[in-house]
Amino acid sequence: MNIIIFGPPGSGKGTQAELIEKEFNLRHISTGDLIRNEISKESKLGKEMKEIIAKGELVPSEIISRMLVEKLSTEKINNLFDGFPRTLMQAKFLDVVLNIDLVLNIEVSKELLEERITKRWYCSCGASYHEIYKKPKKKGFCDICGKKLFQREDDTKETLKNRLEIYESQLKPLRDYYKMKMIKINGEQEIEKVFSDIKFLLSNFEKLKNQIN
Protein backbone atom coordinates (compact mmCIF):
# COMPACT_ATOMS: atom_id res chain seq x y z
CA MET A 1 0.00 0.00 0.00
CA ASN A 2 1.47 3.31 -1.13
CA ILE A 3 -0.17 6.49 0.17
CA ILE A 4 0.18 10.23 -0.41
CA ILE A 5 -0.90 12.72 2.24
CA PHE A 6 -1.72 16.33 1.37
CA GLY A 7 -2.55 19.18 3.72
CA PRO A 8 -1.97 22.96 3.92
CA PRO A 9 0.43 24.59 6.43
CA GLY A 10 -1.04 24.18 9.92
CA SER A 11 -3.28 21.25 8.97
CA GLY A 12 -1.40 18.78 11.17
CA LYS A 13 -0.29 16.77 8.14
CA GLY A 14 3.14 16.02 9.60
CA THR A 15 1.67 14.78 12.88
CA GLN A 16 -0.80 12.52 11.08
CA ALA A 17 1.97 11.19 8.82
CA GLU A 18 4.00 10.15 11.89
CA LEU A 19 0.98 8.41 13.44
CA ILE A 20 0.19 6.58 10.19
CA GLU A 21 3.81 5.51 9.80
CA LYS A 22 3.87 3.88 13.25
CA GLU A 23 0.40 2.32 13.10
CA PHE A 24 0.67 0.81 9.62
CA ASN A 25 4.42 0.23 9.38
CA LEU A 26 4.85 2.44 6.32
CA ARG A 27 8.10 4.11 5.29
CA HIS A 28 7.48 7.85 5.78
CA ILE A 29 9.12 9.69 2.90
CA SER A 30 9.30 13.44 3.38
CA THR A 31 11.10 15.40 0.69
CA GLY A 32 11.93 18.01 3.31
CA ASP A 33 13.74 15.37 5.36
CA LEU A 34 15.53 14.05 2.27
CA ILE A 35 16.79 17.53 1.45
CA ARG A 36 17.88 18.27 5.04
CA ASN A 37 19.68 14.92 5.32
CA GLU A 38 21.55 15.48 2.08
CA ILE A 39 22.59 18.98 3.15
CA SER A 40 23.77 17.71 6.55
CA LYS A 41 26.01 15.16 4.77
CA GLU A 42 27.65 18.09 2.95
CA SER A 43 27.64 16.08 -0.26
CA LYS A 44 28.02 17.72 -3.65
CA LEU A 45 24.26 17.52 -4.15
CA GLY A 46 23.65 18.78 -0.61
CA LYS A 47 25.82 21.85 -1.20
CA GLU A 48 24.03 22.49 -4.48
CA MET A 49 20.63 22.39 -2.76
CA LYS A 50 21.86 24.56 0.10
CA GLU A 51 22.81 27.28 -2.38
CA ILE A 52 19.43 27.02 -4.11
CA ILE A 53 17.52 27.31 -0.82
CA ALA A 54 19.71 30.21 0.33
CA LYS A 55 18.53 32.13 -2.72
CA GLY A 56 14.92 31.55 -1.67
CA GLU A 57 14.30 29.23 -4.62
CA LEU A 58 12.65 25.80 -4.72
CA VAL A 59 14.79 22.72 -5.25
CA PRO A 60 14.18 21.63 -8.89
CA SER A 61 11.90 18.64 -9.56
CA GLU A 62 14.68 16.66 -11.25
CA ILE A 63 16.84 16.79 -8.10
CA ILE A 64 13.92 15.77 -5.87
CA SER A 65 13.07 12.94 -8.26
CA ARG A 66 16.68 11.75 -8.32
CA MET A 67 16.81 11.55 -4.52
CA LEU A 68 13.44 9.83 -4.42
CA VAL A 69 14.46 7.11 -6.88
CA GLU A 70 17.56 6.42 -4.80
CA LYS A 71 15.44 6.20 -1.64
CA LEU A 72 12.85 3.90 -3.19
CA SER A 73 15.49 1.60 -4.69
CA THR A 74 17.04 0.82 -1.29
CA GLU A 75 14.11 -1.32 -0.15
CA LYS A 76 10.83 -2.39 -1.76
CA ILE A 77 8.30 -1.67 0.97
CA ASN A 78 5.07 0.28 1.38
CA ASN A 79 5.45 4.04 1.50
CA LEU A 80 3.77 7.17 2.81
CA PHE A 81 4.66 10.23 0.74
CA ASP A 82 4.61 13.56 2.57
CA GLY A 83 5.48 16.68 0.57
CA PHE A 84 5.72 14.82 -2.72
CA PRO A 85 4.47 15.18 -5.38
CA ARG A 86 4.12 18.96 -5.58
CA THR A 87 3.65 19.19 -9.33
CA LEU A 88 1.82 17.25 -12.02
CA MET A 89 5.14 16.27 -13.56
CA GLN A 90 6.28 14.79 -10.24
CA ALA A 91 2.97 12.91 -9.89
CA LYS A 92 3.39 11.35 -13.33
CA PHE A 93 6.99 10.48 -12.52
CA LEU A 94 5.91 8.77 -9.30
CA ASP A 95 3.39 6.66 -11.22
CA VAL A 96 6.22 5.31 -13.36
CA VAL A 97 8.19 4.25 -10.27
CA LEU A 98 5.32 2.64 -8.31
CA ASN A 99 1.55 2.49 -7.92
CA ILE A 100 -0.21 4.96 -5.60
CA ASP A 101 -3.17 3.29 -3.92
CA LEU A 102 -4.69 6.12 -1.92
CA VAL A 103 -4.40 9.89 -1.50
CA LEU A 104 -5.44 11.53 1.78
CA ASN A 105 -6.32 15.22 1.59
CA ILE A 106 -6.56 16.94 4.99
CA GLU A 107 -8.85 19.96 4.71
CA VAL A 108 -8.93 22.89 7.15
CA SER A 109 -10.54 26.32 6.73
CA LYS A 110 -8.29 29.35 6.18
CA GLU A 111 -9.68 30.95 9.34
CA LEU A 112 -8.68 28.00 11.52
CA LEU A 113 -5.26 27.71 9.87
CA GLU A 114 -4.65 31.37 10.67
CA GLU A 115 -5.66 30.81 14.29
CA ARG A 116 -3.37 27.78 14.62
CA ILE A 117 -0.31 29.37 13.02
CA THR A 118 -0.30 33.04 14.01
CA LYS A 119 -0.81 32.28 17.69
CA ARG A 120 2.11 29.89 18.05
CA TRP A 121 5.01 30.74 20.39
CA TYR A 122 8.37 29.05 20.85
CA CYS A 123 11.25 28.89 23.30
CA SER A 124 14.92 28.48 22.49
CA CYS A 125 14.93 25.35 24.68
CA GLY A 126 12.64 23.64 22.15
CA ALA A 127 9.31 23.98 23.96
CA SER A 128 6.30 25.30 22.05
CA TYR A 129 3.04 26.96 23.11
CA HIS A 130 -0.19 28.35 21.71
CA GLU A 131 -2.30 31.28 22.86
CA ILE A 132 -5.45 29.13 22.74
CA TYR A 133 -4.52 25.45 22.83
CA LYS A 134 -1.43 25.39 25.05
CA LYS A 135 -0.95 28.56 27.06
CA PRO A 136 2.20 29.00 29.17
CA LYS A 137 1.59 29.42 32.91
CA LYS A 138 3.12 32.90 32.71
CA LYS A 139 2.27 34.79 29.55
CA GLY A 140 5.29 35.24 27.29
CA PHE A 141 7.60 32.94 29.25
CA CYS A 142 8.53 29.26 29.04
CA ASP A 143 7.17 26.90 31.71
CA ILE A 144 10.29 24.75 31.49
CA CYS A 145 13.25 27.15 31.51
CA GLY A 146 11.63 30.52 32.15
CA LYS A 147 13.08 32.13 29.03
CA LYS A 148 11.12 34.66 26.99
CA LEU A 149 9.04 33.15 24.20
CA PHE A 150 9.22 34.25 20.57
CA GLN A 151 7.27 33.83 17.34
CA ARG A 152 8.77 32.66 14.08
CA GLU A 153 9.13 35.28 11.37
CA ASP A 154 6.97 33.30 8.95
CA ASP A 155 4.10 32.76 11.42
CA THR A 156 2.27 35.85 10.18
CA LYS A 157 -1.02 36.41 8.34
CA GLU A 158 0.79 37.77 5.29
CA THR A 159 3.21 34.85 5.02
CA LEU A 160 0.43 32.33 5.62
CA LYS A 161 -1.66 33.95 2.89
CA ASN A 162 1.19 33.57 0.41
CA ARG A 163 1.89 29.99 1.46
CA LEU A 164 -1.76 29.02 1.10
CA GLU A 165 -1.97 30.61 -2.34
CA ILE A 166 1.06 28.62 -3.46
CA TYR A 167 -0.32 25.45 -1.88
CA GLU A 168 -3.71 25.82 -3.57
CA SER A 169 -2.15 26.54 -6.97
CA GLN A 170 -0.01 23.39 -6.63
CA LEU A 171 -2.84 21.21 -5.32
CA LYS A 172 -5.44 22.03 -7.97
CA PRO A 173 -3.92 19.98 -10.83
CA LEU A 174 -3.00 17.21 -8.38
CA ARG A 175 -6.55 17.12 -7.04
CA ASP A 176 -7.77 16.58 -10.59
CA TYR A 177 -5.08 14.01 -11.33
CA TYR A 178 -5.82 11.92 -8.23
CA LYS A 179 -9.59 12.50 -8.11
CA MET A 180 -10.36 8.76 -8.32
CA LYS A 181 -7.99 7.96 -5.45
CA MET A 182 -8.36 11.01 -3.21
CA ILE A 183 -10.28 10.95 0.08
CA LYS A 184 -11.06 14.14 2.00
CA ILE A 185 -10.20 14.18 5.70
CA ASN A 186 -11.73 16.69 8.12
CA GLY A 187 -8.64 18.28 9.69
CA GLU A 188 -10.61 20.64 11.93
CA GLN A 189 -11.10 17.96 14.56
CA GLU A 190 -8.86 17.01 17.48
CA ILE A 191 -5.65 15.20 16.47
CA GLU A 192 -6.93 11.92 17.89
CA LYS A 193 -10.22 12.13 15.97
CA VAL A 194 -8.48 12.98 12.69
CA PHE A 195 -6.24 9.96 13.13
CA SER A 196 -9.22 7.80 14.10
CA ASP A 197 -10.88 8.66 10.78
CA ILE A 198 -7.68 7.92 8.85
CA LYS A 199 -7.11 4.69 10.75
CA PHE A 200 -10.63 3.50 9.92
CA LEU A 201 -10.07 4.23 6.23
CA LEU A 202 -6.73 2.44 6.06
CA SER A 203 -7.91 -0.51 8.14
CA ASN A 204 -10.73 -1.01 5.65
CA PHE A 205 -8.56 -0.28 2.66
CA GLU A 206 -9.59 -3.20 0.47
CA LYS A 207 -13.29 -2.39 0.78
CA LEU A 208 -12.50 1.27 0.21
CA LYS A 209 -10.41 0.44 -2.85
CA ASN A 210 -13.32 -1.42 -4.41
CA GLN A 211 -15.59 1.57 -3.76
CA ILE A 212 -13.10 3.99 -5.34
CA ASN A 213 -12.69 1.78 -8.40
C-alpha positions, 0 to 999 in steps of 0.5 A, spaced: 500 500 500 502 506 497 499 512 500 500 520 499 498 525 504 496 532 502 494 538 507 496 545 507 500 549 512 497 548 519 493 542 517 497 537 522 499 533 516 506 532 519 503 529 525 498 525 522 503 522 517 508 520 523 501 516 526 500 513 520 507 511 519 507 507 526 500 504 526 501 501 519 508 500 518 509 504 512 516 508 510 514 515 511 518 519 505 518 526 506 522 530 501 523 536 506 527 530 510 531 528 504 533 535 502 535 536 510 539 529 510 543 530 504 545 537 506 547 535 513 552 530 509 555 536 505 555 532 499 556 535 492 548 535 491 547 537 498 551 543 497 548 544 491 541 544 494 543 549 500 545 554 495 538 554 491 535 554 498 539 560 500 537 564 494 529 563 496 528 558 490 525 551 490 529 545 489 528 543 482 523 537 480 529 533 477 533 533 483 527 531 488 526 525 483 533 523 483 533 523 490 526 519 491 528 514 486 535 512 490 530 512 496 525 507 493 530 503 490 534 501 497 528 497 499 521 495 496 516 496 501 510 500 502 510 508 503 507 514 505 509 520 501 509 527 505 510 533 501 511 529 494 508 530 489 508 537 488 507 538 481 503 534 475 510 532 472 512 529 479 505 525 480 506 522 473 513 520 474 511 517 481 506 513 477 512 510 473 516 508 479 510 505 483 503 504 484 499 509 488 493 506 492 490 512 496 491 519 496 489 523 503 487 530 503 486 533 509 482 539 509 482 545 514 478 552 513 483 558 512 480 561 518 482 556 523 489 555 519 490 562 521 488 561 528 493 555 529 499 558 526 499 566 528 498 564 535 504 559 536 510 561 540 516 558 541 522 557 546 529 556 544 529 550 549 525 547 544 518 547 547 512 550 544 506 553 546 499 556 543 495 562 545 489 558 545 490 550 545 497 550 550 498 557 554 504 558 558 503 558 565 506 565 565 504 569 559 510 570 554 515 565 558 517 558 558 514 553 563 520 549 562 526 554 563 523 561 564 526 564 558 522 569 553 518 566 548 518 568 541 514 567 534 517 565 528 518 570 522 513 566 517 508 565 522 504 571 520 497 572 516 501 575 510 506 569 510 500 564 511 496 567 505 502 567 500 503 559 502 496 558 502 496 561 495 502 557 493 499 550 496 492 551 492 495 553 486 499 546 486 494 542 489 489 544 484 492 539 478 494 534 483 486 534 485 484 533 478 489 528 477 488 523 483 480 525 483 479 517 483 484 515 489 483 522 493 479 521 500 477 528 503 479 528 511 476 533 516 482 536 519 478 541 523 477 535 529 482 534 534 488 530 532 486 523 535 479 524 531 483 525 525 487 519 526 481 515 528 478 517 521 484 515 517 485 509 521 478 506 519 479 508 512 486 504 512 484 498 516 478 497 511 482 499 505 480 493 500 473 495 501 475 502 500 479 500 494 473 497 491 468 503 492 473 507 489 474 503 483 
